[in-house]
Amino acid sequence: MTTPATDQVSLETIMLAIASQLENELVAQITDLTVYAKRQFNPTPPCLDIYPGDPFHEQTAYGHRNRELFFTIRARVSTADNESGQSVLLALLDADSPTSVLRALASDRTLQGWVDDSVVDIVSGYALHQDVGDQPSLLGATWRLKVEL
């Protein structure tokens, strides 16, 4: 993968780099984990999806290139088997585990050279997520990744 200067990188490329890093670090560790580079409205759990956070963009200095972007990484597990779903979610939340989303994102803070730096600054607890009204709620957690360009 060739990396351009970070002031030329697209949002989609950043999201693909986040997904690639999570896949490389976690898929071998967690059975059936799927990582989506974009928000998924009808996912197959357990899964991670990535989408622009709220707030999304913050100026850090003069000029449109001096900014921080915020992305949400969301884990969701099935509530059909409550115990095993919670075990997977706890493994993803455990900062000291090889299955940690936090650890996976920290393994290369430049996201393979696509950004200057990145850091998780907020991690949620459990919450129920239902993106589409006719789908069952899924148990999940979120990480806010701050990306510096």
C-alpha positions in Angstrom: 0.0 0.0 0.0 1.5 3.3 -1.1 1.0 6.2 1.4 0.6 9.7 0.1 1.4 12.8 2.2 -1.1 12.9 5.0 -2.7 16.2 3.8 -3.9 14.3 0.7 -5.5 11.3 2.4 -9.2 10.8 2.0 -11.7 10.0 4.8 -12.5 6.7 3.2 -8.8 5.7 3.1 -8.5 6.5 6.8 -11.5 4.4 7.6 -10.0 1.5 5.5 -6.7 1.8 7.3 -8.5 1.6 10.7 -10.4 -1.4 9.6 -7.2 -3.1 8.2 -5.4 -2.6 11.5 -8.2 -4.0 13.5 -8.5 -7.0 11.2 -4.8 -7.7 11.4 -4.7 -7.5 15.2 -8.1 -9.1 16.2 -9.6 -11.4 13.6 -7.3 -14.3 14.4 -8.0 -13.8 18.1 -11.8 -13.7 18.1 -13.7 -16.4 16.3 -16.1 -15.1 13.6 -15.3 -11.4 14.2 -16.1 -9.3 11.2 -14.6 -5.8 10.7 -16.5 -3.4 8.5 -14.7 -0.3 7.2 -18.0 1.6 7.2 -21.1 1.8 9.4 -23.2 -1.4 9.1 -27.0 -1.3 9.6 -27.5 -5.0 9.3 -24.3 -6.6 10.7 -23.4 -10.2 11.5 -22.2 -10.1 15.1 -19.6 -10.2 16.6 -18.5 -7.2 14.6 -16.7 -3.9 14.6 -17.8 -1.0 12.4 -16.2 2.4 11.8 -17.9 5.7 11.1 -17.4 9.5 11.6 -18.0 10.4 15.2 -20.0 13.3 16.6 -18.3 15.8 16.8 -16.3 14.8 13.8 -13.9 17.6 12.9 -11.9 20.1 15.0 -9.6 22.8 13.8 -6.2 22.7 15.6 -4.6 25.8 13.9 -5.2 28.1 10.9 -5.7 26.3 7.6 -8.0 23.5 6.6 -5.2 20.9 6.8 -4.5 21.5 10.5 -7.3 19.4 12.1 -8.3 16.5 14.2 -10.9 14.0 13.1 -12.9 11.8 15.4 -14.0 8.3 14.4 -16.2 5.9 16.3 -15.3 2.2 16.4 -18.3 0.3 17.5 -18.3 -3.4 18.7 -21.6 -5.3 18.7 -22.4 -8.8 19.9 -25.5 -10.8 19.8 -27.9 -10.8 22.8 -29.2 -14.3 21.8 -26.4 -16.0 23.9 -26.1 -13.4 26.6 -23.1 -14.9 28.4 -20.9 -15.6 25.4 -21.8 -12.2 23.8 -20.7 -10.4 27.0 -17.5 -12.5 27.1 -16.5 -11.3 23.6 -17.4 -7.7 24.4 -15.4 -7.8 27.6 -12.4 -9.3 25.7 -12.6 -6.3 23.2 -12.8 -3.8 26.1 -10.0 -5.4 28.2 -7.0 -3.0 27.6 -4.5 -5.6 28.7 -5.8 -8.4 26.5 -4.4 -9.4 23.0 -8.1 -9.0 21.9 -8.2 -5.4 23.0 -9.5 -2.8 20.5 -7.5 -0.2 22.4 -4.3 -2.2 22.1 -5.0 -3.0 18.4 -5.4 0.7 17.6 -2.3 1.6 19.6 -0.1 -0.9 17.8 0.4 1.6 14.9 -0.7 5.1 15.8 0.0 6.3 12.2 -2.4 3.7 10.7 0.3 2.4 8.3 1.5 6.0 7.6 -1.8 7.4 6.5 -2.1 9.9 9.4 0.3 11.8 11.7 -1.0 10.3 14.9 -4.1 8.7 16.5 -5.2 7.9 20.0 -8.3 6.5 21.6 -9.5 9.2 24.0 -12.9 7.8 25.1 -14.2 4.3 25.6 -17.8 3.6 26.4 -19.4 0.9 28.6 -22.2 -1.4 27.5 -25.1 0.0 25.5 -27.8 -1.5 23.3 -27.6 -0.6 19.6 -30.4 -0.8 17.1 -29.8 1.0 13.8 -32.8 -0.4 11.9 -36.2 -0.6 13.6 -37.0 -4.2 12.6 -33.7 -5.6 13.6 -33.0 -6.9 17.2 -30.9 -4.8 19.5 -27.3 -5.8 19.8 -25.1 -5.3 22.9 -22.1 -3.0 22.2 -19.5 -0.6 23.2 -17.7 2.3 21.4 -14.2 3.7 21.2 -13.6 7.3 20.0 -10.4 7.5 17.9 -8.8 10.9 17.6 -6.8 11.2 14.3 -4.4 14.0 13.7 -3.6 14.9 10.1 
